[in-house]
Amino acid sequence: MAMNKNTVLSWATFIMVLMGILLCSLGAFRYDDIAGWGFGAVGVGFFAVAWVFNALKGRV
């Protein structure tokens, strides 16, 4: 299976969104102390990077 740049960016975006959901849910449901805010912030960062990957599709 040949993967071009757009396919790689699509898979990277999908994985980053899944990790962002996982980290935000860990911060919301698992940790009640200040660590929850850290997990939530990192999850939002994953969403931002996934957004950039999605915007790059078709441009590289």
C-alpha positions, 0 to 999 in steps of 0.5 A, a space after each residue: 500500500 503506497 502512502 503519499 504525503 496527504 495520506 500520511 497527514 490524514 493518518 497523523 491528524 486522526 491519531 492526534 485527534 484520538 490522543 487529544 480526546 484521550 488526554 482531555 478525557 483523562 484530565 476531566 474524568 480521572 484526575 481531580 487535582 492540578 494534574 487534570 488541568 495539565 492533561 487538558 492543556 496538553 489535549 488541547 495542544 494535540 487538537 491544535 497540532 492536528 488542526 495544522 496537519 489538516 490544514 497542510 493537506 494538499 499544500 505539501 
